[in-house]
Every structure is written in structure tokens, then in C-alpha cells.
């Protein structure tokens, strides 16, 4: 019996075409709550950057790809990037190469500068451009994720060498989410269900991007959206229709959860 369902946001709950949650998904989430099933967010976004879910209510949040988990009105798990890696990144930008990068801190995010690639990403997400300031103005605060706009694979390899305790995960070719090693949406699921006393086999997860692969493989039932890549679909137990074709409603009905 499914007792908890985890949802990615962009491309899963929210359409890239309309920037809204489809009516069928709103109905499906209400049906889950009526049946006593807990519903959770599992996203790469910062909790304060979740601005596209309207009035929908959730029981908890796996944010920053598992690095920051929130339930019952409080943070229940934090996994920041090691300070040595942030200092190394700042030195790399000062001494080797400057590239567009945002630092995601506990209370928000800022970016060093914006180029056309960054504008394209934030436009795709219908997300306001972050405030701009030099990376060194982080001033020692904890950083939980980087939004790194690598131009190509060679540049990614070069920059990641300066971040030895981090790993890059992608759900879009424009950029990578850089998180501390050991962070993933799968880890976030474990932290949330331990808090609520739910077993892993009682969970279900929906996603469409590369950063969703760990949780789709990990959850009791992993569902890939029809608009996801073949790699994501291969990691799932089942592939539903796209976010714009009632994918969440169709999958929940297919498995008899609603």
C-alpha cells in the first residue's frame, strides 16, 4: 500500500509549456490527500524558490536534490558542500576562469553574472533572475548547491576537478546542479520517510530529469513522465504520459493508488 508519493516539480508537476500544474494533477493530488496518502516535493529548487505550485499543499519537501529536507515546519536534514570546495571554486574563478554560477545558501541564492545561457534557463523555468554579486561575497555561509553553467564537457571536467567533494547532476543541457557527494533525491526520501515512520516499499516517486534517476530507482514505485529522456525512462518501473497529457493522474490510476 502506497503511503507517500514524491513529486519532482519542473516537467513533472508543472508544464514547461504553460508553467502551471495541469487541472488533472491538481485533482490527483487532492484524491491522494483524501485517501490519507502523504504528498511530498522532491526538487532541485531551493524551498524559497518554489513559486509555481499555487495553493497546493504538501507534507514536506526534499529540496536542493536531497541536500535540504523540510517537514513539520522545520529543517530535518542539511548536507552542505564542504567549505574547502567553495573556497577552491572561488580561487578557480579568480585565477583560472570565470563562468556563470549561482551559490544556493540556506536563505536564498545569488549569481556572479548572467549570460544568454542563464537567461534561457531562468526563462524556461519562468523564474526571476537571481541577485548578482561576486562569489566571494558568500562570506563563509553554508552552500548547499551550485547552479553551474558549464559551456561543454571539457569545461565541466576542469571545474569539477576544483570541487573534489562534489558531483554534477543534470536535468537540462544548459546547466548542472552541483551537490555534495552523497546528496540525492533518494537520500532525501530516506530522511523524510524516517521522520514519518513510512517504509520505502510504501513510497512512489515521479520525475522527468536526470537528477530524478536516483529516486526513481530507489522508491517503491518509480514513474517517469512521458516527456522525460530515454535514460530517465529506463530507470523507472513504469513510464506514464507527459505532464501535459495527464501523466500523474494516469499513473496513480494505473497502480490503483487513487
N, C-alpha and C positions, 0 to 999 in steps of 0.2 A: 504494500500500500504506500503510495506516494504521500509524504507529509510536508515536503519542502520543494519548491521549484525556484531555480536561479535563472535570471534573465540578463543577458548582455543588453546594452541599450541601442547603440547606433547600428542600424542594419538588422536588428532583431526585434526590439520593441518599437523602435522609431524608424520610419521610412526615410531613406535618403532622397526620395522624390518629393515627398510632402513635408518632411521634417516634423511629422506628427505620428502619434500612436493610432493605428487603424481602429475603427469602431469595433471590429470583431475581437481585437486584442483586449480592448477595454472590457468588453463583455466577458471574455475568457478569464481575465484576472478577477473580476467580480465573482464569477462562478467558483473559482478556486477558493476565495476567501469565505464564501458562503458554506463551502464544504469543510472548512477548518484547515485547509492547506495553507501553510505559510509561504509567502512570496518574497523573494529577495532580489536585489540588484547585484550583478557581478560585472563590473565595468573597469575600463582603463581610466575613466574620468576621475577627477577629484570630486568628493561629495558636494562641495560648494559649486562645482561646475555642472552639476546635473540640473539643467534648466529647460528640458524638453519633455517632461513627463506629466505636465499639467497638474491635476489634483490627485493623481493616482497615489495610493498609499502602499508602503512596503514595510515588512517586518524587520528589515536590516539591509546592510549594504556591504558588499565586498567591493572596495574601490582601489584604484591605482594598481590594478592587476594583482590583487591579493595582498598588497603591502599595507593596507589600512582598512580595518574592518570595524563596522559600527553596528551596534544593536542595543536596544533598550535605552536609547538616548545617550550612549557613551561609546567611546572607542574601546573595543575589546582586544584589539591586536594591532601592533605597529611594527613595521620592519623597514627602517630607513636604510638608504645607501650608506656604506661606511664613509666616514668623514675623509679618510685618506683618498678615496676615489674622487670625491668632489674637489678636493684641493688639487689633485692631479689633473682633473678636467680643466680647472681654471688656469693652471700653468700651461696646459696644452694650447688653450685658446690664446693665451698671451704670447707664447713663444713659438708655436708651430703654425696653427691655422685657426682662423675664425670661421665658425659655421653657425647657422641659426639653431638655437637651443633654448628650451624653456626648463626652468627648475620648478618642480612641484613640491611645495612645502606644506606643512600641516594646515596653514591658514590661507592658502592660495597659491598662485603661481605667477612668475614673471618670465620674460624672454629677453635675450640680449639684443636681437634685432629681427625685423620681419623682412622676408624676401617674397618673391612671387609664389614659391612653393608653399610657404607658410600661409600666405593669403588664400591659396587654393584649398588647403586643408581646412582652415577655420571657416571658409565659406561653405565647404561641403557639409560641415557639422552645424552650420548656421550658428556659429559660436563667435562671440565678440573677440577682437584681437586682445591678447593679454597686455598688461602694462610692460613698458620697456625700461630696462636698466642693466648695467653690466653684471655679469655673473658673480663677480667678486663682491657685489653688494648683498649677497646671501648672508654674509656676516656670521657664518658658523651655525646657522639654523639647520635643523634636520631637513634632509631632502629625501623624498620617498620615490620619486620617479623623474626621469628626464624625458622631454619630448624632443627628440633629436632628428633633425632634417639632414640625413646623410644624402649626398649627391649621387653616390654609386657604391658598389660593394667594396671597392678598394678604400674609399674614404671611411666607410663603416668599419672595416677591419683595422685601419690605422687609429681611429678614435677609440674603438673598443679596447685596443691594447693599452690605452691610458686609463681604462676602467676595469682593472683585473678582477674585481669582486662583483661585477655586474654582468647582465646578459641583455641582449636586444630581442624584442619580440615585435612582430608586425601584424597589423590587420589592414594596412593600406600601403601601397608602394611609395607614397610621398614621405613617409617618416617611420621612425621606430620608437616604441616605448622602451626605455632603458630602465630596468629594475634591478634591485639587488638579487644576487644569486639566491635561489631558494624561495623567491616570490612567484606566485602564480595564482590564478583564479581557483585552481584545485586546492591549494593551501588555504585560501580564503574560505572555501566551502567547509573545509575541515574545522576551521576556527568557529564559524557560525553554528554548525550543527552540534559541536561540542557544547557551545553555550546554551543551546536549546534542548539538548538531550535527544537529538534525532540521529538515527543510524544512516550511514552512507547509502545503503541499499534502498532507503526511503526517499532518496533525492532524485531530482530530474533537472537537467540544465539545457538551456537554449543558447546558441551562439552562431555567429557567421564569420568571424575573423580568425586570423592565425593565433591571436592571444587567447582565443576561446578553446583551442585544441586541448590543453591540459584538463580543463574542467569537463569537456565533452567525454574524454576518455575516463575521467575519474568518477563522475556521477553515476548513480544507479542506472539512469537512462540519459544518454546524451543525444540531443536532437540538433542537427544542423539545419539552418534555414536554406531554402531553395536558391537564394541569391548568394550563397557562400561559394568559395572555391572548391575544386575537387579535393584538395588536400584537407580542408576542414570537413568536408562530407565523408571522407574516408575515415576520419577519427570518430565519427558519430555512430550510434546504434541505429539511427533512423534519420532520413532526410525528409523534411516536410516541404511544403510550398514556400514561396517567398514571403517576406514581410508584407508585401502589397497584395498578396493572394491568400490572406487569412492563415498564414503558416502556423502561428501559435495555436489558434483555435483548432485547426485541423489535426495537429499533433496531439493535443490534450484529449480530443475526442477519440483519436485512433488508439491511444493507450488506455482509454476508459477512465481518465483522471477526472473529467467532467462529463 
